[in-house]
Amino acid sequence: MKLVKRQQAQVRASETWVIYQTRLRGEVVGPNGVCDQDEWEMMELARPGVNLLVRSGIESEGIAERLARGTSGDTKPRVSRDSVRLSLLS
């Protein structure tokens, strides 16, 4: 049983991820998508050219998700009360 788990872990470790955009009539619609390389290849075989590959070869799903999201969801910088007061006085 452990051997099977090790083999699965090795397969997963070599997996790469891609970021893509979905297009409708040539226009990008919705947020960036993330999937593994195999899923991307299946999507392209099923409907060639519908999705636009943004980036490939990403080593982990977490990194791919962060890259796909960009700055969306990042915490906003804190603003001090003094800077707010100053901006109101200007």
DAUR-V359872 format. One line per field, one symbol per residue. ss: DSSP state (H for helix, E for strand, L for the rest). A space follows every 50 residues. Layout:
ss=???
This chain:
ss=LHHHHHHHHHHHHLLLEEEEEEEELLEEEEEEEEEEHHHHHHHHHHLLLL EEEEEEEELLHHHHHHHHHLLLLLLLLLLLHHHHHHHHHL
